[in-house]
């Protein structure tokens, strides 16, 4: 079925690995990296618009997958979906369940290891000394990655369990935060790039999870006019516009105030 669309990449990688030269192996590594990226992008599509703002601002698939795991606790676990009709008060027997589909997943630690290993093999060394330090990918490593992707290709369904807390930003945009993200102190970024307001996560004594607006100093990007909110504690650090990636710094000047007569 190949829901994740990885088989074409796998086929080309296997064909390239039949050759023994390093050039072919590098192209095989590239094909396998594309396959891993496809797994993450297909999983993201399953959530529709219900995605944390920080995921939308990421570009590295391994970072995106890690964020999805905090957003979806079963994201890195494979499983099967089955159903059965209940007969009165009796619970259905195992034999009554009918299979609907099965999903395959790559644990984040494995994904990151494979993705980075392939990536390091694809970079061009800056000099001869660096070229000697490049670690080649062993045949058994290629075999592990291929086997992992072949398992993913067997999936007949893609599951998305949305354990989220949501609120509405001042701009009207809906903010989505994974429940497990409340375990850290990272700020929540509004995904509306013309707003970019920051929100902190707060858990009440009764377990209620809330989003609280962070007090910030607001700047306007000189290049794209997007809003750049900066917490006072971060005023003296380099500031990056999340809309166009331009970088800025805050400069302070002391001006004398002329007293009125």
N, C-alpha and C positions, 0 to 999 in steps of 0.2 A: 504493500500500500504506500509506503514511504511518505507519510504525512509531513515529515520534516524536510523533505526534498534533499536528502543527503546522498542518495545512491549515485547520481551522476558524478559527483565529486569523488566518491569512493572508487567508482569504476576507473576514472582517469588516474587517480593516485596509484591504484594497484598496477595499472598498465605501465606507469612511469617507473615504479619500483622494480619492474622486471629487469631494467637496465642497472648496471653496477656503478655508473659514473655519478659524481656528486651533483652535477648539473641537473640530472633527472630527479635525483632525490629532493633537491630544493623545490622543484616544481611540484613534486608529490606532497611535500610539506605545505605548500601554498594551497593546494586543493583540499587537504585535510583541514586546514585552518578555515577555509571558506565553509566547509561542512559544519564545523563547530559553531561558526557564527550563525549559520542558518538555523541551528537548533534553538539558539537564544531568541532570534528575531521571530521565529514561528511561535515560541512560547509567549512572547510579549503580545502578539496579535490576539491571543486568547483572552486578554484582559480588557480589550477594547479601550475606552477612554479612562477606565478606572486604574490609573497608574500614578504612583508617587511622582511629584514634580522633579525630584532629583534623578529619577530614572530617565526622564525625557531629556535631561541635560547631559547625559553621559554618552560617550562614544566607544568605550572599550567594552566588548561583549562580556568579559569576565567580571567587570564591575557591575554591569547591568544584571547579570545572573545573580550576583551576591545580593544586590538590592531587591530583586524579585523574591529571593528566599526569605528575606526579612518581612516581605509583604505577603508572601504565600508560604505558610509553614510546610506544605507538602510538595513544594516545587521541585525539590531535588530527590524525591522518592517516587519510584515507579509504583504502579498499582493496577488493580482491576476493578471495573465497575460492573455490578450485577444487580438484578432486581428480582423480587418475588412478591406475590400477592399474599396478604395476610388472611387467614381463614378464621374469622371471629376473633377470639382472644388468644388463639394459639399462634405462637411464633412460627414462621416457616422453617422447614428443615433445610439443611445445606443443599440437599438434592433438588429443592424447589427453585433455587436461584438460577436465573438465566443470564449468561454473560452478555454484556453490551459492548465492552471494549477494554483494551489494556493500554496503559501508557508506560513509556520508558523514560528514564531521566538519568542525567549525569551529575553525580554529587559535585558541589561547587569546588571542593579541594582538588578533585581529579580534573575537572574541567580547566581550572586555572593552571594546574601543572602541565597539562597537555598543550593548552593554548600558548602559554609562555615558552614552552620548549620548542614548539614549532616556530614561534615568532623569532626567537633568538637565532635560529638556524637560517632565517631569511634575510637578516641584516648584512649589508656589505661591510667588511672590515675596513677601518680607516687607514690602516697601514699593515705591513708585514707582521709586525709583532702582535697586533690584534688578531690577525688571521690565524696565527698559531694557537691562540687561546680559544677560538671558536670550537665549542663542543659539538661534535657530529652526533646525529641521532642514530642510535643503534637500531638494528633490524627488529629486536624485540620490542623497542619503544614504538616503532611504526606499527607493529603487530597489535600492541595493546590499544592504541588509538583507533585503529581500523576495527578491531573487535568491539570496542565501545560504541562506535558509530553504527556498526551493523546491528547491534542490539536496539539502538534508538530507531533504526529504520523498520524494526518489527512492530512498532507501536501502531495500534489501530484507533487510538483516541488521544486527544490532548486535554488534560484536565487543568482547571484554574480555580483554586479555592481562595476567595477574596476575603481575608480577615483584615478588615480595614476600619479605621476611624476617619470620618470625613467632616469637613466644615466648609464654610463659605468665606472667601477672602473679601476684603473691602471692595475689590474690583468686580466682584460677582463670580469669579472663578471658583470652582469647587476644588478643595484641597483633599487629597487622599494620602493617608499615612498607614502603613502596616502596623498592626498591634504590637508586633515584636520590635518595631523600631523605637518604642517607648522605653526600651532597655538602655538606650544611649542618649547622649546629650546633643546630638546633631540637630541643627535647626532645620525647619521645614521651609522650602522655597516654593513660592507660588509659581506655577508653571506658565503663567501669563507673562511673557517676556517684556511686556510694556509695564508690568507692575512690579514683579520680583520681590514683593514684601516677604519678610521673614517671620516665622512663627515658631514658638517653642512648645515642646510637648510637656504636659503636666498630668500627673496621675493623682486624683483625690484620695483621701483616706479610705473611701468606700470602694475604690477601684475604678471609678469613673475616669475616663481618659479625655483630656481636653486639649485644644490648641489655643495658645495665648499669644497675642501679637507682641513681637519684640520691639522695644523702643529703639528706634534707629534714626540716624541722620540721613536725610534723603539728598542724593545728588542726581543730576541729569547727565547721561553720557553725551560727551561732546560730539561723538561720531554718529550715533544712531538715535539719540534722544530718549533712550530707554531709561527707566528708573533704576537707580543703583542705591539700595538701602544698605547702610553700613552701621553695625552696632558700635557704640562709642568706644568699647574696649579694643576694637580692631581699626580704629581711625588711622593709626600710624603705620599700618601694614600696607603693602601694595594692594590696590583695589582693582578687581577685574569686572568688566561688564559681562554679565551672563548672557546678554543678547548677541553682542558682536565680538566679545573676547578682547576688546581694547583694554589696556592697562593704564592705571592712573595712580597718582599719589597726592595726598593732601598736603598743601603748603600753608603755613601760618605766618601771618605778618602782623606786627604790632603797629598800630596807627594811633597817633596822638589825637585826643579829643580836645578840640578848642573850647574853652569855657566861654559861655555867653556873658556879656556885660550885664 
